[in-house]
Amino acid sequence: MSAPPAQACAWFLKPDMLTTRLPHDGPEISVLALGAASLGSVYSHVSQAHADATVQTALDLGVSLIDVAPYYGLTRAETALGHALQGVERSRYTLATKVGRYGDKAWDFSRDATLRSLDESLRRLKTGHVDILQCHDIEHGDLKQLVEEALPALRDLKAQGVIRYVGITGYDLAVLEKIAVEQQIDTVMAYCTFTLQDQRLGPVARRLKTHDIAVFNASPLGMGLLTRKGPPDWHPGHETVHRAAAEAARICTEAGSDISRLAVQWALRQAAEHGIASTVIGSSSAANMRDNVAAMSASVDAALLAHVETVLAPVRDKGWDVLPGNGGKAGQ
């Protein structure tokens, strides 16, 4: 796999993994990150042994950025990840977790809750610091409280060396960009907005990069939308989007391919051009982790990709009519 043009993004080619560097002389991170939500049995039961194998495989393949949150599995994901990382040299990975979301409809961006949440996360993760601490799904919470309490608390933690970067996550790109620029945030994670079907994050990421804000693209499969199985019942996408994605998946299957792999390949190849630092993909098995990494160097069927893009064109950039606030699975 050839590295993307140097002028597009500061990516580096290592033997097994492309990396980029976080702003302000930060650490090098892999351009493919492990989303650890699945380790908390969010979608199906994941044993600790499978969690351990998934994390170890990711590290062995050069994945160095791992993202988690107390909300995922209602603390189970952090607990499983903390166990899986025991004995691993801390410098081998960059760890991101979150504060502010604690249930399907429970947000609290108060200073006390923020500090308490981090303390509890550090215990579950069995570490003395996290590299990136993010306020979770901010558009659902009290933005005044976010700005006046949570973000100042995170800046204090940064000054103390407990965290290195202050971040925010969510789906509403307008809210994310406004808060990120006005509050001089270090990192932004947006989910389901840079996929084969919805590419609205691209121009936002380019603008944020000019402010030295690192952007992470989470869920390039659109929370199950771009898979053979299709989206779960709770998926908030419009029915026209679901139908188009199902047709695209059928075309890939008939061609002897898999829409999930095509979607991952597209997201990884397009990221550097748009200034996206890393693509966060959930995985709960070593085999799936190997497939995701292999997709980085596998050749892309250009004709199939063009066919899929044509099928998805009528619903291109069609976002959700209603933001997800329940179901226990939506969000990043």
Secondary structure, DSSP 8 states (H G I E B T S, - for coil): -----TTT--EEE-SS-EEEE-TTT--EEESEEEEGGGGGTSSS---HHHHHHHHHHHHHTT--EEE--TTTTTTHHHHHHHHHTTTS-GGG-EEEEEESEEETTEE---HHHHHHHHHHHHHHHT-S-EEEEEE-SGGGS-HHHIIIIIHHHHHHHHHHTSEEEEEEEES-HHHHHHHHHHTT-SEEEEESSSSSS--THHHHHHHHHTTT-EEEEE-TTTTTTTSSS---TT--S-HHHHHHHHHHHHHHHHTT--HHHHHHHHHHHHHGGGTEEEEEEE--SHHHHHHHHHHHHS---HHHHHHHHHHHGGGTT---SS----TTT---
